[in-house]
Each structure stands twice: as structure tokens, then as C-alpha cells.
Amino acid sequence: MTWLAHSSLGRPNPRRSLALLALGAVTGLAIAGYGLFTAKGTRLSGVPPEAIALVNQRPILRSDFVAQLQNQFTVRYADATPEERTRVLEDMIDEELMVQRGLDLGLPSYDPDVRAALVAGVELEIFADVLAQRPTEADLKAYYDRHRDKYIRDGVMRLRDLVAQPAAGRSAADCAWAAQQAVAALHRGEPLEAVMSRYTLTDSRRLLDSGHVDTGDVFDFAARARLDPGVFAAASHLASGAISDPVSSADGVHVVVMVSRVPPAQRAFGDVENEVWRDLNEDAKRRVREANLKFLHSQADIQIADHF
């Protein structure tokens, strides 16, 4: 103890203390580095069992490799030759390298095709649970009952849309009188062409964009798109052989002669079960998408220009 008290080891030495601290820090970093680079999933630990290769520490999964092999060469994995397996693996490595390079270049931020693919991929991920569900027949029937109006067979009509149009020397009142007289004559059974000629009525050109009159069957949705709304409303309530009252519109006064009519009809559940299944899934996907977007909006910092 007397020797220690008189030696340099017994006296404080700042340089020696700093050296010991540095040595301890280096030793600690070395231990940490060894643990880091020998941990599972690092380069030194090798390829994980679920992968067939690592590209910059990004795995190429065995399941993806098997699926691409079968798709590319139309063979089972067990029947593939070593050359075929090597070709597929090289292609997948090349693809992964290109994907990683695209991410480095920031392609998702400006390339529209990449952005669309990313959106589709994210949606597929969030729809996974919905797509995995198998609704029961009771679920489908309940959905059908709640949305019966979606499963109505569209009606079909064959009609003549006659219009008395204002012209030089012919007032709106004259057109209304001509239409009323035409309705009365048609109810008496007079021939259509003769009535049109006597009261100067013309066929509406709204049924076809080509300019000639469509005298064949048309679905309700097509007639709705081409007829004046008031004229279609009157026509949709007519039965076969019926004649409408005069209907005033911007281009004149119309008279609808319904040659034949098949009204809309409710489709039975058994006939639309596949459509119901599709619609139920689409509604579920829509709800999931809206919920995810609501969450993402709540977590995002979104700023919009003042002038917009």
C-alpha cells in the first residue's frame, strides 16, 4: 500500500482515464457490431428459410419463385430443369435490382404507371380480408332484399314519338291544338301516317343520333337518354297500344304512340345470385377503402395552396 501510494498508479491521471474510456467504448462497439452482423436476417447469417435469395438484403420469397417458375415454363417445380430454375432466379434478381433502382430514383413520386401500380397494390393488400370472406347464402339474400331496386330487369319499348313543332305562322297554341286533335284521331283508330300528315306531325329525331327514326325495340335506359325527360316519363307509364296525352317540351308538343311495351320486372334472387355476391364484395371493398383513406388522412400533413 505504501508503494502504491508513492507510485504513478495511485495518483489521478487524466490521460490514462481518457485512454481507458476510449478502450472501453471501442470494445463495446466491437461487441455490438459483431452482434449486429451475426444476427438473424443479416448478410452474415445467410438466406432466411422462407427466401431463395437476398438482393441488397431484400428477400426473393420461395413462394414467389415457385409461382413464377410455374407461370413462365408451365411446369411443376419438381419437374423443372436446373436451367429453367436458374433462368427464373436470374430474371427475378434482375427485376428486384430494377425495382430497387426505381425506388432510388424516386419513380413512385412522378411516374404515373408506377403510381397506379402502387395504388393497385395497396388496395389489393387492404382488400385481402374482404376477398378472403365467403358470404353465406343468407348474407347474399339479405343484401338482395336491401337492394332489390338494383336487380330489376330494364324495360323495352317500341314507340313512335310524334311532335308538332312551331314554325312560321304556327304558334305554340296551334301546336297544342294539333296534338290534341291527333290524339283524338288516333283513339278513333285512324291510320298513324294519315294523322301525322293531316296535323303536320313529325317523328322525333331523338331516338337515334344517326338522324333517322328508330322504329324497333329500345331498352328504357336508351330511350331515357334520347327522349325529352317529360316525354320519357309519359312513355314509361304506357302499355302496349296506348297513346299519351300531349306533352309540351322545348321543341314542341309531343304525342307518344306505344307500339309495344315490356315493363321493367324484378329479377328473382336465384337468377342474380352471382351479381349479388359481386355487388356485396364491391360494397365491402368500398367501405374498407374509405376507412383506410380516412385513417391515412388523419395521420398525414396535407397543405393546400391558398389560391386553390
Residue pairs with C-beta under 8 A, 6 or more apart in sequence:
4 10
36 42
37 43
37 44
38 44
38 45
39 45
40 48
41 48
41 57
42 57
43 54
43 57
47 53
47 54
47 59
48 54
48 59
50 59
50 61
50 62
50 63
51 59
51 60
51 61
51 62
52 60
52 61
52 62
52 65
52 89
53 59
53 60
53 89
53 92
53 93
54 60
55 93
55 96
55 97
55 100
56 100
58 96
58 100
60 89
60 92
60 93
60 96
64 92
65 88
65 89
65 92
66 77
68 88
68 91
68 92
69 75
69 77
69 80
69 84
69 85
69 88
70 76
70 77
72 84
72 87
72 88
72 91
73 80
73 84
73 88
75 84
102 108
102 114
107 114
108 114
108 115
108 118
123 285
123 289
126 288
126 289
126 292
127 285
127 288
127 289
129 288
130 281
130 284
130 285
130 288
131 281
133 281
133 284
135 143
135 277
135 280
135 281
137 273
139 280
140 269
140 273
140 276
140 277
140 280
141 269
143 276
143 279
143 280
143 283
144 151
144 269
144 272
144 276
147 279
148 266
150 279
151 266
151 267
151 269
151 272
151 275
151 276
152 264
152 265
152 266
152 267
153 264
153 265
153 266
153 267
154 219
154 220
154 221
154 264
155 219
155 220
155 236
155 261
155 262
155 263
155 264
155 265
156 217
156 218
156 219
156 220
156 261
156 262
157 217
157 218
157 220
157 223
157 235
157 236
157 238
157 258
157 260
157 261
157 262
158 215
158 216
158 217
158 218
158 258
158 259
158 260
158 261
159 223
159 235
159 238
159 256
159 257
159 258
159 259
160 192
160 203
160 213
160 215
160 256
160 257
160 259
161 203
161 204
161 206
161 207
161 227
161 231
161 235
161 254
161 255
161 256
162 179
162 182
162 196
162 201
162 202
162 203
162 204
162 254
162 255
162 256
162 257
163 201
163 202
163 203
163 204
163 249
163 251
163 252
163 253
163 254
163 255
164 174
164 175
164 176
164 178
164 179
164 182
164 199
164 200
164 201
164 252
164 253
164 255
165 175
165 202
165 251
165 252
166 172
166 174
166 175
166 252
170 200
172 248
172 253
175 252
175 253
176 246
176 248
176 253
178 199
178 200
178 201
178 253
179 199
179 201
179 246
179 253
179 254
179 255
180 246
181 199
182 195
182 196
182 198
182 199
182 201
182 255
183 243
183 244
183 245
183 246
183 255
185 195
185 198
185 199
186 192
186 195
186 243
186 255
186 257
187 243
192 257
195 201
196 202
196 203
201 255
203 213
204 213
204 227
204 231
204 254
205 211
205 212
205 213
206 226
206 227
206 228
207 213
207 214
207 218
207 223
207 226
207 227
208 214
208 226
209 226
215 259
217 260
220 236
220 264
223 232
223 235
224 232
227 235
228 247
228 249
228 250
228 251
228 254
230 247
230 248
230 249
230 254
231 247
231 249
231 254
231 256
234 244
234 245
234 247
234 254
234 256
235 244
235 256
235 258
238 244
238 256
238 258
238 261
239 258
239 261
240 258
240 259
240 260
240 261
241 258
241 259
241 260
242 258
242 261
243 255
243 256
243 257
243 258
244 254
244 255
244 256
244 257
244 258
246 253
246 254
246 255
247 253
247 254
247 255
247 256
248 254
269 276
